[in-house]
Amino acid sequence: MIEAIDLSKRYEDGVLALDHLNLKVQPGEIFCLLGANGAGKSTAINLMLNFIEPTEGTALINGVDVTRDPLEAKKYVAYLSENVMLYGNFTGRQNLDFFAGLAGKQTDREGYYQVLRRVGLPENSFEQRVKAYSKGMRQKVGIAIVIIRDAPAVILDEPTSGLDPQAGAEFLRLLEDLRGEGKAVFMSTHDIFRARTLADRVGIMKSGRLIMERTRQELEDEDLEKLYIDYMYGTEGGAQEEEAPAAS
């Protein structure tokens, strides 16, 4: 559903931000990508969403090349960024109605309320202007937009950053619901604990390369935090970079 094939990006200043990324996220699977700032996570997401064009390689959403046919590819993907961009003078429900309309998914007021209840937004805030919302509340409206869009692929860029523990736990529950509905979920994150708890597969990116990939089963007897530090910083006795598997 979400696939990168030798996906690479070299910027005009010569920086190789992404180096032949190969991965595939299947329907009903959550893939979490870990890495430090500047590792290439956001570049990978920007390429998958056709915000920038690759130097080499291909990004596919539902088998559609996002560079060659971006409008068709966007039909199959919903995106949530770290800082959700909403209209501050609109209410939560009005924002949901606006973005649902862009996706051709509009419903009635009660239909929007049901989705907002599902994401845990306080009912007394449904008709309040978003400019008064906390970050956690804005994130909940963002995930409501993802839910109502009902796309088969979901891409999330640091979605739990800045959330308090309760809001973070509620967010993970919603992602588990999306997985249960057969969505393919790709999430970049710094949150090692939540990645281990949630992900079907975890990858680690460093200097634009996917240097490690493990399944949930492979991580059962591993300390993911130690593994991350070993791969990222080469501590004594640490793991060596491994060849990332090709997409299959």
Salt bridges, closest charged atoms under 4 A:
GLU3 OE2 - LYS24 NZ 3.97
ASP19 OD1 - HIS20 ND1 2.86
GLU29 OE2 - ARG201 NE 2.64
GLU56 OE2 - HIS20 NE2 3.13
ASP65 OD2 - ARG68 NE 3.74
GLU72 OE1 - LYS75 NZ 2.89
GLU110 OE2 - ARG117 NH1 2.87
GLU123 OE2 - ARG117 NH2 2.94
GLU127 OE2 - ARG93 NE 2.91
GLU127 OE2 - ARG109 NH1 2.93
ASP150 OD1 - LYS183 NZ 2.51
GLU158 OE2 - LYS41 NZ 3.95
GLU158 OE2 - HIS190 ND1 2.94
GLU170 OE1 - LYS140 NZ 2.72
ASP177 OD2 - ARG173 NH1 3.87
GLU181 OE2 - ARG118 NH2 2.76
ASP191 OD2 - ARG194 NH1 2.78
ASP200 OD2 - ARG179 NH1 3.09
ASP200 OD1 - ARG216 NH2 3.93
GLU213 OE2 - ARG201 NH1 2.16
ASP230 OD2 - LYS226 NZ 2.91
GLU241 OE1 - ARG209 NH1 2.74
GLU242 OE1 - ARG214 NH1 2.93
